[in-house]
């Protein structure tokens, strides 16, 4: 099992910045990727950014956040961050941290509780 605890959400004005954090605990040695998803009211949850484990840390971004959001990790702290710059009202959503780990012959997904990000003047 993996437990994920997110922090860092809040209210910010358009053009502002926020940094989200996600601390993982439990069976973290089997995690091979972590990511940040968003879910706006009435919409499906969608991926914003992901990063793989290991020495390289391949990153993947949704087109809508490229150049504005940066995902990073601190392996020593088992923590993943999402630096969000140039925030827009459309970025308003609940942001969820995800961890994917090897489980038997497949994989298993784990989710944090979500943190609200509101971009408004």
ZIHUFEN-V103393 format. One record per residue. RES is the residue in one letter. PSI is psi in radians with two decimals (* if undefined). Layout:
BEGIN
res psi
RES PSI
RES PSI
END
This chain:
BEGIN
res psi
X 2.62
X 2.36
X 2.40
X 2.29
X 2.08
X 2.71
X 2.86
X -0.08
X 3.06
X -2.91
X 2.30
X 2.63
X 2.71
X 2.39
X -0.16
X -3.06
X 2.65
X 2.67
X 2.14
X 2.54
X 2.58
X 1.97
X 2.21
X 2.52
X 2.91
X -2.36
X 1.11
X -0.31
X -0.28
X 0.04
X 2.27
X -0.13
X 2.61
X 2.69
X 2.99
X 2.27
X 2.75
X 2.66
X 1.97
X 2.75
X 2.26
X 0.10
X 2.84
X 2.74
X 2.36
X 2.64
X 2.31
X -0.82
X 2.60
X 2.79
X 2.40
X 2.77
X 3.12
X -3.10
X -0.49
X -0.86
X 1.21
X 2.39
X 2.55
X 2.38
X 2.55
X 2.59
X -0.59
X -0.30
X -0.07
X 2.33
X -0.21
X -0.65
X 2.55
X 2.20
X 2.45
X 3.00
X 2.72
X 1.74
X -0.60
X -0.53
X 0.00
X 0.78
X 2.43
X 2.49
X 2.69
X 1.86
X 2.11
X 2.02
X 2.88
X 0.83
X 2.53
X 2.76
X -0.57
X -0.25
X -0.10
X 2.15
X 2.99
X 2.25
X 2.28
X 2.38
X 2.46
X 2.46
X 2.38
X 2.23
X 2.75
X 2.39
X 1.86
X -2.22
X -0.04
X -2.42
X 2.89
X 2.49
X 2.46
X 2.57
X 2.55
X -3.13
X -0.23
X 2.57
X 2.32
X 2.30
X 2.15
X 2.14
X 1.93
X 2.58
X *
END
